[in-house]
Amino acid sequence: MNRIKEVLKEKGISQTWLALKLDKSYNTINEYSRNVRQPSIEDLYRIANILNVNAKDLLK
């Protein structure tokens, strides 16, 4: 499970913005945020870099 939704909320960043930065669909980011689907390790590190957090901070 991940904390992407919580970190986005803490930073005031929308799922749409993250989707654009990652070149992913909104639906993909929404599934990550709802823990319906988990990002690959590569995408997890990309998300962490974009959000300026440690990748471990995105994991529960």
N, C-alpha and C positions, 0 to 999 in steps of 0.2 A: 504494500500500500504506500501511497505517496501523499505529500502535503502540498502539492502544487496549488490547489484551490486556496488553501490558507495563506500561502506565501503571496499569491497574487493579490488577495484581499488586503493583507498587511501592507503591501507596497502600493496599493491603489492602482493596480494594472489590470487591464481587461484581458479576457481570454482571446478576444479578437486581435488585440495588439500583439500578444504572444504568438498567435497563429501566423500573423504576417511576418514577424521576426524570424520564425522557424521555417517559413515557407511550407506550412502545414494547413490543413483545413480547420475551420472553426470546430467542426464536429470531432476531429481527432483530439484537439486540445480539451474540448468539453468532456470527452470520454476519459482522458487522462485525469482531469480535475474531479470527475465523479468516481474514479477508481474502477471504471468499467473495463478499462484497458490500461496497460502499463507502458510507458515509453521504453524504448531500447536504452541500453546503457549510454550509447552515443548521444541519443536525444536528451537523456537525463542530464548529461554533462553540458550539453548545449543550453538547455533550459537554465541550469544553474549559472552558467556564464552570463547569459542574457539578464537574469534576475539579480546578478551580483551576489550570489550566495554560494555556500559550499554545497556540493551535491548531496552530502550527508544530511543537510538541513531539509532536503526535499523528501527524505524517507522517514517513515514512522518506525 
